[in-house]
Amino acid sequence: MLGSEHHLIAKVRLADLFFVWKQRTNQAVFNRIGMKHVDFVVCDASHGTAKAKEYDAFVDQVFAAA
């Protein structure tokens, strides 16, 4: 339903979506979003750059080795 241009990712931590400035907060504040999840996220991800392709190749090697 999403097509090849989008990816559906399940159970994503809020801390993986939002950056918390450590200078303005403490660990307790970070934990409030660090332990919370959303059901899913729809991403428009582009992996066309040379750096992204290199990263993807490395990740593929890690999974192949496992």
NORQUIQUI-V538724 format. One record per residue. N is the residue number from 0. RES is the residue in three letters. OMEGA is omega in radians with two decimals (none if undefined). Layout:
N;RES;OMEGA
N;RES;OMEGA
This chain:
0;MET;-3.09
1;LEU;-3.06
2;GLY;-3.07
3;SER;-3.10
4;GLU;-3.07
5;HIS;3.11
6;HIS;3.08
7;LEU;-3.14
8;ILE;-3.06
9;ALA;3.05
10;LYS;-3.11
11;VAL;3.11
12;ARG;3.05
13;LEU;3.14
14;ALA;3.07
15;ASP;3.14
16;LEU;-3.04
17;PHE;3.14
18;PHE;3.09
19;VAL;3.10
20;TRP;-3.11
21;LYS;3.13
22;GLN;-3.07
23;ARG;-3.04
24;THR;3.05
25;ASN;-3.06
26;GLN;-3.14
27;ALA;3.11
28;VAL;3.10
29;PHE;-3.12
30;ASN;3.14
31;ARG;3.07
32;ILE;-3.11
33;GLY;-3.10
34;MET;-3.13
35;LYS;-3.12
36;HIS;2.91
37;VAL;-3.09
38;ASP;3.12
39;PHE;3.09
40;VAL;3.03
41;VAL;-3.07
42;CYS;2.97
43;ASP;-3.00
44;ALA;3.08
45;SER;3.11
46;HIS;-3.08
47;GLY;-3.10
48;THR;3.14
49;ALA;-3.14
50;LYS;3.13
51;ALA;3.11
52;LYS;3.10
53;GLU;3.11
54;TYR;3.14
55;ASP;3.12
56;ALA;3.11
57;PHE;3.13
58;VAL;3.11
59;ASP;3.12
60;GLN;3.12
61;VAL;3.13
62;PHE;3.11
63;ALA;3.14
64;ALA;-3.13
65;ALA;none
